[in-house]
Amino acid sequence: MARFTPAELEAARDRLVPDVVADGLRVLFCGINPGLMTAATGHHFARPGNRFWPVLHLSGFTPRLLKPAEQEELLSYGLGITNVVARATARADELSAQEYREGGRLLALKVARRRPRWLAVVGVTAYRAAFGDRGAGVGPQERLVGESRVWVLPNPSGLNAHWTAATMAAEFARLREAAEA
C-alpha cells in the first residue's frame, strides 16, 4: 500500500473514483462515498482496516481475497461497486443531507440503467439518508430501485464496532445466497 502525505490525501478530495460497473450484474455494491485513501489510489475500499474485501471473500462472493487494486476482477464474478455520493471526504459525517438525497436520486438512475439483480448499500445510515427510509434495517428491503432488489449491509469500515468481520460475512453470505437463487 502506497503511503500518502497529509497534503496528498487532502488533494485527493477533488478526485472522482470511477465506478466498477457493467450491465446486468448479480450485485452492485454501493459504498457511502470515497474516503481520502480511496480517492488517492482510485481503488474502492482502499483504506487499511476497511473490512469490505476480507468480508467479500469470507462470505463466498470471491474465491480469494482481492486487493483494492484488483477491483476490476469483480466484474468477472458479476459484481460491481459504486457510491451514494461521489465526493471524497475524510469521514462520512462530512456529507450533507442534501448530498445524500441527490446521491440517492443519481444512484436510482444508474441502477435503473444498469439493471443489477441486487443493489447492496453498505451502511444503513447512508441508505436511510439517500432514500428517505428512516425505518430501514440491515437485510433485504421491500423497495425496488428500478427493477433491482435492495439489500442493506453493515458498513465495513473499521470504525463500525457493532459488527465483527464474521458477523458481517454472515450477512454478506445471506445476500450471496439470495443473489444466486
KAJOZI-V162584 format. One record per backbone hydrogen bond with DSSP energy under -1.0 kcal/mol. NH is the residue of the N-H (numbers start at 0). CO is the residue of the C=O. E is the energy in kcal/mol with one decimal. If there is no record, write none. Layout:
nh = <NH	NH>
co = <CO	CO>
e = <E	E>
This chain:
nh = <8	9	10	11	12	13	14	19	23	25	26	27	28	29	30	38	39	40	41	49	50	54	55	56	57	58	59	60	69	70	72	73	74	75	76	77	78	79	80	81	83	84	88	93	94	99	100	101	102	103	104	105	106	107	108	109	110	111	112	113	114	116	117	118	119	120	121	122	122	126	127	128	129	130	131	135	138	140	144	147	148	150	151	152	159	160	167	168	169	170	171	172	173	174	175	176	177	178	179	180>
co = <4	5	6	7	9	10	11	80	113	77	77	117	79	119	81	34	35	36	37	46	155	50	51	52	53	54	56	55	66	67	69	70	71	72	73	74	73	26	19	28	30	31	33	90	91	95	96	97	98	99	100	101	102	103	104	105	106	107	108	109	110	24	25	148	27	150	29	120	152	122	123	124	125	126	127	132	151	149	147	144	116	118	138	120	156	158	163	164	165	166	167	168	169	170	171	172	173	174	175	176>
e = <-2.3	-2.4	-2.2	-1.1	-1.4	-1.3	-2.0	-2.7	-3.3	-2.2	-1.8	-2.5	-2.8	-3.0	-2.7	-2.4	-2.4	-2.2	-2.8	-2.4	-2.8	-2.5	-2.6	-1.8	-3.0	-2.1	-1.8	-1.7	-2.4	-1.6	-2.2	-1.7	-1.2	-1.2	-1.8	-1.6	-2.1	-1.5	-2.1	-2.1	-2.3	-2.5	-1.9	-1.7	-2.0	-1.9	-2.4	-2.8	-2.6	-2.7	-2.1	-2.5	-2.7	-2.4	-1.6	-2.3	-2.9	-2.3	-1.9	-2.7	-2.8	-3.0	-1.4	-2.7	-2.6	-1.7	-2.6	-1.1	-2.5	-2.2	-2.6	-2.3	-2.8	-2.4	-1.1	-1.6	-2.8	-2.8	-2.4	-2.2	-2.2	-2.6	-2.6	-3.0	-1.8	-1.5	-2.5	-2.6	-1.8	-1.6	-2.8	-2.5	-1.6	-1.6	-2.5	-2.7	-1.9	-2.8	-1.7	-1.0>
